[in-house]
Amino acid sequence: MINSKILGLIGLGMKAGKVAFGADSVEESILKKKVKLVIIAEDSSERTKKKFIDICDNYNIPVIIDGNIQELSKTIGKNNKAILGIKDINFAETIQKKYNGGDVIG
């Protein structure tokens, strides 16, 4: 379970326009080298997880796999979003420091 402080930071980032959401948008932002951290919901498909882990590995972007689709979607005020891309380096670093639920890949 992703902690509430991190969800709060993601919500702030969303208000500041620093969060890409949804597979297409996050992938596009990664390819443009705008994403500093990717968060993937644990209940997203294995195919989605593998795809984004591979892309992030190529672009040297850390990945957190935690939370669920409903939780992440609610945090950003959207529906059914399994992938979030944090575009601000300060938000990304703060989230990684506060994250203690498991592994940060990359």
N, C-alpha and C positions, 0 to 999 in steps of 0.2 A: 504494500500500500504506500503510494507516494505521499510524502508528508504535506501538511497544510501550508507550511511556509513556502515550499516549492510551488505549490498550486497558486499561492498568493503572488509569488514572483512572476509566474507565467501569466496570470491575470493582468498584472501591471504591465508586463511586456506587450500583451495584446492591446491594451489601451494606448500604449505608446507606438503601436504599429511595428513592433519588433518581432512578431511571431508569424511565421508562415504556417499554414495548416492544410491538411489534406495531401494525399500522395503526390498529385501532379504539381501543386504549388511548391511543396517542399523540395521535390526533385528539381524543378526549374531553378529554385533559389540556390540549391547546392551547386548546380552546374554553373551558375553565375558567381560562385564563390562568396555568397552572401551569408550562408548559414554557419554558425559557430558551434552549435550543439543540436543534436536530433533526439527527440523523446518519442519512443514508440510504445503504444499500449501493449501490455502483456497479452491481452486477448485479441490482438490483431492476428491475421493469418501468418502461418510459418513462411509462406511465399513472400509476403510483404516484409516481414522481419529480415529475411535473408537478403532481399533486394536492397533494402536500405542499409543494412550492415555492410554489404559489399560496396555500395556507392560511397558510404561514409569512410570506409577503409581506404578506398582509392583517393579520396579528397582529404584524408587525415582529419576527419571530424569525429569528435567523441559521440557516443550513442548511449542513452539510458533507456533500458527496457523496463518499464514499471507502470503502475496504475492500470486503469482499464479505460476502454473507449468512452464510456459514459462519463467517467470522472474527468478525463482530459477535455472532452467536448463541453461539459458544463462550465469548466474553468474559463474557456475562451468564448462562451456564449454561442456555441454552434452545435450542430447535431452530427453524430456519427463520424468524428474525426479521430483516427487512430495514430496519426503521425503529426508531430509538431516540430518545426524548425525554429530555433532561437537565433535571430539575426544580429543581436547585439552582443559583443564580446563581454561586456561587463555583466549583463544578465546571465550569459552562458557560464561564466566563471563562478558567479555567486551561486547559481543552481548546482553546479558540480561540487562546490565546497559544502553546501548544505545537504547534498544527497548522501544518505548513508544506508539506503535500503538494499543496496546490492552493488553489482559491478557497473562501472562506467567503462564501456568498451572503446578502446582507441585512445 
